Amino acid sequence: MLYLTIGLTFLGVLAVADASTPQALKFFSDSFYFLRSQIVAVALGFVGLIISSRIHYSVWKRYSVAFFVLTIAMLLLVLIPGVGIKSLGARRWIDLSVVSFQPSEFVKLFFAIYVSSLVSSKKNLLSFVLPLLIVAALVMLQPDMGTTLVILSIGVSAIFVNGISFVSFISILSVGFLAGLLLIFTSTYRRERLMSFLSGVNEPLTSSYHVKQILLGLGLGGFLGSGLGQSRQKFLFLPESATDSVFVVIAEELGFVGAVIVLILISILVFRLFRIALRSEDRFASAFSTCVGVWIGLQSFLNIGSMVVLVPLTGIPLPFFSYGGTSLIALLVSIGIVLNISREGI
């Protein structure tokens, strides 16, 4: 799993270097602006991975309540004008002058630790549901539907590991689905995205523009791709080419074959995480490994699914491949904890 993580991170750096060049040159007059930031994040992330892999996993459980308090504090801070940065209609970043970061990415890690500690303590259903609703509501205030879905999936997976009747589990999923529909139809922005998804590319210059450019990129790639570095869509035709849409650039340059290889590598990592969860005798270790597997698996599905027009656009990064330092650091620290679990908890 360590070698696979290193490989995915290396491929991600290459993808960012390739996909971000035109955007970096236009907005920062520096072709390597995004690449340098991503390399710094990789360095910090692997330092975090090494440290977290050396700390016994039970230490994280001991401070789980503190992590939950920190989660709530960060989600509240991001909503404060002057502290939280508003961009593209959302307030998702905290500005510390020297550096800015996206708290919701660390929230996934901290919340996974907290709900896993609840599993180890064999708490009742209400002990899971209330914190889950609070965190999900605060993330939705940013607003960030994609991250909310991932956080909900982390909480629900912990509930599943804790042990719950089939009827109760289905009931929770049904309520969550209905709440999601309500959130979509009460927001003009989310409603337009859903309608754009359902209507296909009927409005290629307005609401369907992003989808149209995605389909063009996938079509240009064909079976074997146009060649590494030869993407046309990354030249400011494809929105968010280095972040949310990086998979399209990969598929255009490496074709169907390259896209499938990316899917296989991510799937193997998720499989390894679930395998460690199944083999772990400690309830916290099993629950945390499951939460990380669901986090990476669902986030990858939502990103790639939206890129192949299987689900509506969610604006969520592809793990390891999308540009974003906070996301990568949180992922690598999480993998470090699981590596310790695989060594100490099996």
C-alpha positions in Angstrom: 0.0 0.0 0.0 2.9 2.4 0.7 4.4 1.8 -2.8 1.0 2.3 -4.4 0.5 5.5 -2.5 3.9 6.8 -3.6 3.1 5.8 -7.2 -0.3 7.5 -7.2 1.2 10.7 -5.7 4.0 10.7 -8.3 1.5 10.3 -11.1 -0.6 13.0 -9.6 2.3 15.4 -9.6 2.8 14.6 -13.3 -0.9 15.2 -14.0 -0.9 18.6 -12.2 2.3 19.6 -14.0 0.7 18.8 -17.4 -2.8 20.0 -16.9 -2.1 23.3 -15.0 0.5 24.9 -17.3 -1.9 27.0 -19.5 -3.9 28.2 -16.5 -0.8 29.0 -14.5 0.7 30.9 -17.4 -2.5 33.0 -18.0 -3.2 33.9 -14.4 0.2 34.0 -12.8 2.6 34.4 -15.8 4.4 31.3 -14.4 4.0 27.9 -16.0 5.1 26.1 -12.9 3.1 28.0 -10.3 0.7 25.1 -9.5 3.4 22.5 -9.8 5.7 24.2 -7.2 2.8 24.4 -4.7 1.9 20.7 -5.3 5.5 19.6 -4.8 5.6 21.5 -1.4 2.3 19.7 -0.5 3.8 16.4 -1.5 6.8 17.0 0.8 4.7 18.0 3.7 2.3 15.2 3.1 5.0 12.5 3.1 6.4 14.0 6.3 3.0 13.7 7.8 2.7 10.1 6.5 6.0 9.1 8.0 5.1 10.7 11.4 1.6 9.3 11.5 2.8 5.8 10.5 5.2 5.9 13.5 2.5 7.0 16.0 0.5 4.1 17.5 -3.0 4.3 16.1 -4.5 4.2 19.6 -3.1 7.7 20.3 -5.4 9.2 17.7 -8.4 7.6 19.4 -7.3 9.1 22.8 -7.6 12.6 21.4 -10.7 12.0 19.2 -12.9 14.5 21.1 -10.3 17.2 20.7 -10.3 16.5 16.9 -14.0 16.8 16.8 -13.9 20.2 18.6 -11.2 21.3 16.2 -13.4 20.2 13.3 -16.3 22.4 14.5 -14.0 25.3 15.2 -12.5 25.2 11.6 -15.9 24.9 10.0 -17.1 28.0 12.0 -14.0 30.0 11.2 -14.4 29.5 7.5 -17.8 31.2 7.6 -16.4 34.4 9.2 -15.8 37.2 6.7 -12.2 38.2 6.7 -11.0 34.8 7.9 -12.8 32.6 5.4 -12.0 33.3 1.7 -15.0 33.5 -0.7 -14.3 32.3 -4.2 -16.6 31.1 -7.0 -19.6 31.7 -4.8 -18.4 29.5 -1.9 -16.6 30.2 1.4 -14.3 27.1 1.8 -10.8 28.4 2.6 -9.2 30.0 5.6 -6.6 32.7 5.0 -3.6 32.9 7.4 -1.8 35.5 5.3 1.2 33.3 4.7 -0.8 30.4 3.6 -4.5 29.5 2.9 -6.0 26.0 3.3 -9.4 24.2 2.9 -10.5 23.0 6.3 -13.1 20.6 5.0 -10.3 18.3 3.7 -8.9 18.0 7.2 -12.4 17.6 8.5 -12.7 14.3 6.6 -9.6 13.0 8.5 -10.6 14.4 11.9 -14.2 13.2 11.6 -13.1 9.8 10.6 -11.0 9.6 13.8 -13.9 10.8 15.9 -16.6 8.4 14.5 -14.1 5.5 14.7 -13.6 6.2 18.4 -17.4 6.0 18.8 -17.3 2.6 17.2 -14.6 1.4 19.6 -16.8 2.6 22.5 -19.9 0.9 21.1 -22.0 4.0 21.3 -25.7 4.1 20.3 -27.0 5.3 17.0 -27.9 8.8 18.3 -24.2 9.4 19.3 -23.3 9.0 15.6 -26.2 10.9 14.1 -26.0 14.1 16.0 -22.3 14.9 15.3 -22.9 13.8 11.7 -25.7 16.2 11.2 -23.8 19.1 12.8 -20.7 18.6 10.7 -22.7 18.1 7.5 -24.8 21.2 8.1 -21.7 23.4 8.7 -20.1 22.1 5.4 -23.3 22.8 3.5 -23.3 26.4 4.7 -20.0 26.9 2.7 -21.7 25.5 0.5 -20.0 22.3 -0.6 -22.4 19.5 -1.6 -19.6 17.1 -2.8 -17.7 17.2 0.5 -20.9 16.9 2.5 -21.7 13.6 0.6 -18.2 12.3 1.5 -18.5 13.3 5.2 -22.0 11.7 5.3 -20.5 8.5 3.8 -17.8 8.4 6.4 -20.3 8.7 9.2 -22.7 6.1 7.7 -19.8 3.7 7.1 -18.9 4.0 10.8 -22.5 3.3 11.8 -22.4 0.2 9.6 -19.2 -1.1 11.2 -20.7 -0.4 14.6 -23.5 -2.7 13.9 -27.0 -1.7 12.9 -30.1 -3.5 11.7 -30.8 -3.6 8.0 -34.1 -1.7 8.3 -32.4 1.1 10.3 -29.5 1.3 7.9 -31.9 1.6 4.9 -34.0 4.1 6.7 -30.9 6.3 7.3 -29.9 6.1 3.6 -33.5 7.0 2.6 -33.6 10.0 4.8 -30.2 11.1 3.5 -31.4 10.7 -0.1 -34.5 12.8 0.5 -32.5 15.5 2.4 -30.1 15.6 -0.6 -32.9 16.2 -3.0 -34.3 18.9 -0.8 -30.9 20.6 -0.7 -30.6 20.4 -4.5 -34.0 21.9 -5.3 -33.8 24.7 -2.7 -30.5 26.0 -4.2 -30.6 27.7 -7.6 -26.9 26.7 -8.3 -27.3 23.0 -7.5 -30.7 22.8 -9.3 -29.1 24.3 -12.4 -26.3 21.7 -12.3 -28.8 18.9 -12.0 -31.0 20.2 -14.8 -27.8 20.6 -16.9 -26.9 17.0 -16.2 -30.4 15.8 -17.1 -30.7 17.9 -20.3 -27.3 16.8 -21.6 -25.6 19.4 -23.9 -28.7 21.3 -25.0 -27.1 24.6 -23.9 -23.4 24.2 -24.9 -22.5 27.9 -24.3 -24.2 28.3 -20.9 -25.2 25.7 -18.3 -23.9 22.7 -20.3 -20.6 24.3 -21.3 -18.5 22.3 -18.8 -20.2 19.0 -19.7 -19.7 19.8 -23.4 -15.9 20.4 -22.9 -15.7 17.2 -20.8 -17.2 15.1 -23.6 -15.0 16.7 -26.2 -11.9 15.9 -24.2 -12.9 12.2 -23.7 -13.8 11.9 -27.4 -10.5 13.4 -28.5 -8.6 10.9 -26.3 -10.1 7.8 -28.0 -8.6 4.4 -27.1 -4.9 5.2 -26.8 -5.0 9.0 -26.3 -3.5 11.9 -28.2 -0.1 11.6 -26.4 1.4 12.9 -23.1 1.3 16.7 -23.0 -0.9 16.9 -26.2 -4.2 17.8 -24.6 -6.1 20.5 -26.4 -8.9 20.9 -23.8 -6.4 22.0 -21.1 -5.8 25.3 -23.0 -8.5 27.1 -21.1 -11.4 25.3 -22.9 -11.9 22.9 -20.0 -12.9 24.6 -16.7 -10.8 23.6 -13.7 -8.5 21.5 -15.8 -5.9 20.9 -13.0 -8.4 20.4 -10.2 -11.9 18.9 -10.7 -11.4 18.1 -14.4 -7.9 16.6 -14.3 -9.2 13.2 -15.1 -10.5 14.5 -18.5 -6.9 15.7 -19.4 -5.6 12.3 -18.4 -8.2 10.5 -20.5 -7.6 12.8 -23.5 -3.8 12.3 -23.4 -3.6 8.6 -22.4 -6.9 7.5 -23.8 -9.3 4.9 -22.6 -6.4 2.6 -21.6 -4.7 5.3 -19.4 -8.1 6.2 -17.8 -8.7 2.5 -16.9 -5.2 2.2 -15.4 -6.0 5.2 -13.1 -9.2 3.5 -12.1 -7.5 0.2 -11.4 -4.8 1.8 -9.3 -7.3 3.7 -7.1 -9.5 0.6 -6.8 -6.5 -1.5 -5.6 -5.7 1.1 -3.0 -9.4 1.1 -1.8 -9.4 -2.7 -1.8 -6.2 -2.8 0.4 -7.8 -0.4 2.8 -10.9 -2.6 3.2 -8.7 -5.7 3.5 -6.8 -4.1 6.4 -10.2 -3.1 8.0 -11.4 -6.7 7.8 -8.2 -8.1 9.3 -8.0 -5.6 12.1 -9.1 -7.0 15.5 -9.3 -3.6 17.1 -12.7 -1.9 16.5 -11.2 1.6 16.1 -8.6 0.4 13.7 -11.2 -1.5 11.6 -13.6 1.5 11.6 -10.9 4.0 10.6 -9.6 1.9 7.8 -13.1 1.5 6.5 -13.8 5.2 6.7 -10.6 6.0 4.7 -11.5 3.4 2.1 -15.0 4.8 1.7 -13.6 8.4 1.7 -11.2 7.7 -1.2 -13.6 5.3 -3.0 -16.6 7.6 -3.0 -14.7 10.8 -3.7 -13.1 9.1 -6.7 -16.5 7.8 -7.9 -18.1 11.3 -7.6 -15.2 12.9 -9.5 -14.8 10.4 -12.2 -18.6 9.8 -12.4 -19.2 13.5 -13.1 -16.4 13.5 -15.7 -18.0 10.7 -17.7 -21.5 12.3 -17.1 -22.7 9.4 -14.9 -23.6 11.8 -12.0 -24.1 15.6 -11.9 -21.0 17.8 -11.5 -20.1 18.0 -7.8 -16.9 20.1 -7.8 -14.9 17.6 -5.8 -11.2 16.7 -6.4 -9.9 13.4 -7.6 -7.7 11.9 -4.8 -4.0 12.1 -5.5 -4.4 13.6 -9.0 -6.2 16.9 -8.6 -4.3 20.0 -7.6 -4.8 20.9 -4.0 -2.3 20.8 -1.1 -4.8 20.4 1.8 -6.5 17.5 0.2 -3.2 15.6 -0.6 -1.8 16.2 2.9 -4.9 15.0 4.6 -4.9 11.9 2.4 -1.3 11.0 3.1 -1.6 11.5 6.8 -4.7 9.2 6.7 -2.7 6.5 4.8 0.1 6.9 7.4 -2.4 6.0 10.2 -3.6 3.0 8.2 0.0 1.8 7.6 0.5 1.9 11.4 -2.8 -0.1 11.8 -1.5 -2.7 9.3 1.7 -3.1 11.4 0.3 -2.8 14.9 -3.4 -3.7 14.7 -3.5 -6.9 12.8 
